[in-house]
Amino acid sequence: MRKMLVFMLLGTGLWAQDLGGHFGLNLYATNPSDTAGKLYDNGWKVAIPFYFRVGNPVEGRLRIEFGKFNQGRPQIVASSGETEQMNATTRLVGYDWLISLGQRRETGADLILGIGGARWYRDITHAFPNGSGQPSYLETDEKAAFAATLGFRFRFTRNLALELHQVFTSLPGSDRDFKDAELSHTALGLALRM
């Protein structure tokens, strides 16, 4: 198993060298919105994007993200005074269309439209009032959702851009719309192309 993992990593590294400017590293500060804004505090995410030429003026991007939302404010969940606080570790895979607004040059602005899927692992801390005799405890669960991305990117150079996007999530099989799910967030960050 280890040998297979080493060969996969080496193969990916060699493949990435041949891409010549078609992959990168994006660093974002995130702010949860809608339902997520009630549960979590600000966070961060790191994305590894792979770029594909679709045609002028559109470029495709496969985005693999890892992130974290910090623990939010305590939420009272029972008349006994029990509270919950949550944080989340996130994963997202999405495909974006980067549509140039104007003539395609090294500098300029792009509209971002994307689709994908998200998975997150929540740590829920349950606490009880002092004197209740009940100990606090930690519960962990995981969820998955569909994701849509809408945003803008400004390219300073071919290898450096500033990006602002909103991710909307929707749990599969529910009556919720995109704004109601727990992983919706706004992200602002730098995109570096290698």
C-alpha positions in Angstrom: 0.0 0.0 0.0 2.8 2.4 0.9 4.6 1.7 -2.4 1.5 2.4 -4.3 1.0 5.7 -2.5 4.7 6.7 -3.2 4.3 5.9 -6.9 1.1 7.9 -7.0 2.8 10.9 -5.4 5.8 10.7 -7.6 3.6 10.3 -10.7 1.6 13.3 -9.7 4.7 15.4 -9.1 6.1 14.4 -12.5 2.8 15.1 -14.2 2.6 18.5 -12.5 6.0 19.5 -13.8 4.7 18.9 -17.4 1.7 21.2 -16.7 3.9 24.3 -16.8 1.7 26.9 -15.2 -1.5 24.9 -15.1 -1.7 24.4 -11.3 -1.4 26.6 -8.3 -2.1 27.3 -4.7 -4.9 29.5 -3.4 -5.1 30.9 0.2 -8.4 32.2 1.5 -9.9 33.8 4.6 -13.5 32.6 5.0 -16.7 34.0 6.6 -19.6 31.6 7.0 -23.0 32.9 5.8 -26.6 32.1 6.2 -27.1 29.0 8.5 -23.3 28.5 8.7 -22.9 32.0 10.1 -25.1 31.1 13.1 -23.1 28.0 13.8 -19.4 28.8 13.1 -16.9 31.6 13.4 -14.5 32.8 10.6 -12.0 30.4 9.2 -9.6 29.7 6.3 -9.2 27.3 3.4 -6.4 26.3 1.1 -7.1 25.2 -2.5 -5.0 23.4 -5.1 -6.4 24.4 -8.5 -5.7 22.7 -11.8 -6.3 24.9 -14.9 -7.6 23.7 -18.3 -7.9 25.8 -21.5 -11.6 25.5 -22.5 -11.6 28.2 -25.2 -11.3 31.9 -25.5 -12.5 33.6 -23.3 -13.2 30.7 -20.9 -10.7 28.8 -18.7 -11.6 25.7 -16.7 -10.4 25.1 -13.1 -10.6 21.9 -11.0 -10.4 23.1 -7.3 -9.6 20.8 -4.4 -10.0 22.6 -1.0 -9.3 21.9 2.6 -10.4 24.3 5.3 -11.6 25.0 8.9 -14.3 27.0 10.5 -13.6 28.1 14.0 -15.9 27.4 17.0 -19.0 29.6 16.9 -21.0 31.1 19.8 -22.8 28.8 22.2 -26.4 28.0 21.0 -29.0 27.1 23.7 -30.6 23.9 22.6 -32.8 22.8 25.6 -34.8 24.3 28.4 -32.3 22.7 30.8 -29.7 25.3 29.7 -27.7 22.8 27.6 -25.6 24.6 24.9 -23.8 23.5 21.8 -20.7 25.0 20.2 -19.5 23.8 16.8 -16.4 23.9 14.6 -15.9 22.2 11.3 -13.1 20.8 9.1 -14.1 21.1 5.5 -13.3 19.5 2.1 -14.6 20.6 -1.3 -14.1 19.5 -4.8 -15.4 21.8 -7.5 -15.1 22.7 -11.2 -15.2 26.4 -12.1 -15.6 28.2 -15.4 -13.4 31.4 -15.3 -15.0 33.7 -17.9 -12.9 36.7 -18.9 -14.7 40.0 -18.7 -13.2 41.7 -21.7 -10.3 40.7 -23.9 -8.2 37.9 -22.5 -4.9 39.3 -21.4 -2.5 38.6 -18.5 -4.2 41.2 -16.4 -8.0 41.6 -16.2 -11.1 40.4 -14.4 -12.9 37.0 -14.6 -16.4 35.9 -13.6 -16.3 32.6 -11.6 -19.2 30.1 -12.0 -18.7 26.7 -10.4 -20.3 23.4 -9.3 -19.1 20.7 -7.0 -19.5 18.8 -3.7 -18.6 19.5 -0.1 -18.0 17.3 2.9 -17.4 18.5 6.4 -16.7 17.1 9.8 -18.4 18.9 12.8 -17.2 18.8 16.4 -20.1 19.7 18.6 -19.3 20.5 22.3 -22.3 20.0 24.5 -22.1 21.9 27.8 -24.5 22.1 30.8 -24.9 24.8 33.4 -22.8 24.6 36.6 -24.5 22.6 39.3 -26.5 20.5 36.9 -24.4 17.4 37.6 -24.1 16.6 33.9 -20.6 16.5 32.4 -19.8 18.2 29.1 -19.2 16.0 26.1 -18.0 16.1 22.5 -19.9 14.7 19.6 -18.5 14.4 16.0 -20.5 13.9 12.8 -20.0 14.4 9.1 -22.2 15.8 6.3 -22.1 16.2 2.6 -23.7 18.7 0.2 -23.9 20.0 -3.3 -22.0 23.3 -3.8 -22.3 26.1 -6.3 -19.7 28.9 -6.5 -20.2 32.5 -7.8 -17.5 35.1 -7.7 -14.9 37.4 -9.3 -11.2 37.2 -9.8 -8.8 40.0 -10.7 -5.5 39.0 -12.4 -2.6 41.3 -11.5 -0.3 39.1 -13.6 -0.6 35.6 -15.2 0.6 34.1 -11.9 -1.1 36.3 -9.2 -4.8 37.1 -8.7 -7.1 38.3 -6.0 -10.4 36.3 -5.7 -13.7 36.9 -4.0 -16.3 34.1 -4.2 -19.4 32.9 -2.5 -20.0 29.2 -2.0 -23.7 28.1 -1.7 -24.4 24.6 -0.4 -27.5 22.4 -0.3 -28.0 19.1 1.4 -29.1 16.4 -1.0 -32.6 15.0 -0.5 -33.9 18.0 1.5 -36.3 20.8 0.8 -33.6 23.3 1.6 -32.5 25.8 -1.0 -28.8 26.7 -1.5 -28.7 29.4 1.2 -29.9 27.2 4.0 -27.2 24.6 4.3 -24.4 24.6 6.8 -21.3 25.2 4.7 -22.3 28.3 2.7 -19.5 30.9 3.0 -17.7 33.9 1.5 -14.0 33.6 0.7 -11.4 36.2 -0.1 -7.9 35.3 -1.0 -4.9 35.1 -3.3 -4.5 32.8 -6.2 -0.9 31.8 -7.1 -0.2 30.0 -10.3 3.0 27.9 -10.3 
